[in-house]
Amino acid sequence: MPELAGATTWLNGEVSKSDLIGDKPTLIHFWSVSCGLCKEAMPNINEFRDEYKDKLNVIAVHMPRSEKDLDLEQVKEVARTHEITQPIFVDNEHKLTDAFENQYVPAYYVFDNEGKLRHFQAGGGGMKMLTKRVNRVLPSEEE
């Protein structure tokens, strides 16, 4: 997992890589205010976040796709409207986007509790696959 460095700003609290490594796996999802598919997928991500809140870290990364996407007030408004309450890394300079070598929104990265990438997927749909992959990295009930 790359360091979560270079944010234009953080919304809903700031986290670092060291905060995420150790206890729980992490889902990092890239989205953009101009991305319709991202907004369609958001209720699924929110459901994920709420259902697995004790077992999974969820971090949002706002990846602007055009000049218009750089408007922080618009990002805040869309975050409010779509109930994005998890920490949001606002990546106006594409620093984290470049660190992840990410080109897509929506995009989903699942890391285990040691920070190793276990799954990547991009595009709309595929929530069943994402659910399966997240469940694979969650600690079993016996642990």
PELINPE-V470523 format. One record per backbone hydrogen bond with DSSP energy under -1.0 kcal/mol. CO is the residue of the C=O (numbers start at 0). NH is the residue of the N-H. E is the energy in kcal/mol with one decimal. If there is no record, write none. Layout:
co: (CO & CO)
nh: (NH & NH)
e: (E & E)
//
This chain:
co: (2 & 8 & 10 & 15 & 16 & 24 & 25 & 26 & 27 & 28 & 29 & 30 & 31 & 34 & 35 & 36 & 37 & 40 & 41 & 42 & 43 & 44 & 45 & 46 & 47 & 51 & 51 & 56 & 58 & 59 & 60 & 61 & 66 & 67 & 70 & 71 & 72 & 73 & 74 & 75 & 76 & 77 & 78 & 79 & 82 & 86 & 87 & 88 & 89 & 90 & 93 & 94 & 95 & 96 & 105 & 106 & 107 & 108 & 109 & 109 & 110 & 111 & 112 & 115 & 118 & 120 & 125 & 126 & 127 & 128 & 129 & 130 & 131 & 133 & 139)
nh: (4 & 89 & 87 & 19 & 20 & 56 & 110 & 58 & 108 & 60 & 106 & 62 & 34 & 38 & 39 & 40 & 41 & 44 & 45 & 46 & 47 & 48 & 49 & 50 & 51 & 54 & 55 & 26 & 28 & 88 & 30 & 90 & 69 & 70 & 74 & 75 & 76 & 77 & 78 & 79 & 80 & 81 & 83 & 82 & 84 & 59 & 10 & 61 & 7 & 93 & 97 & 98 & 99 & 101 & 122 & 29 & 120 & 27 & 117 & 118 & 25 & 114 & 21 & 111 & 109 & 107 & 129 & 130 & 131 & 132 & 133 & 134 & 135 & 137 & 142)
e: (-1.7 & -2.6 & -2.8 & -1.1 & -1.7 & -2.8 & -3.1 & -2.7 & -2.4 & -2.8 & -1.4 & -3.2 & -1.8 & -1.7 & -2.3 & -2.1 & -1.3 & -1.9 & -3.0 & -2.2 & -2.3 & -2.9 & -2.5 & -3.1 & -2.7 & -2.2 & -2.1 & -3.1 & -2.7 & -3.0 & -2.6 & -2.4 & -2.0 & -1.2 & -1.9 & -2.6 & -2.4 & -2.7 & -2.5 & -2.4 & -2.9 & -2.6 & -3.0 & -1.4 & -1.3 & -2.8 & -2.3 & -2.4 & -3.1 & -1.9 & -2.3 & -1.9 & -2.4 & -2.7 & -3.0 & -2.6 & -2.0 & -2.7 & -3.5 & -1.4 & -2.3 & -2.1 & -3.9 & -2.5 & -2.9 & -3.3 & -2.3 & -2.7 & -2.3 & -2.5 & -2.7 & -2.6 & -1.6 & -1.1 & -1.2)
//
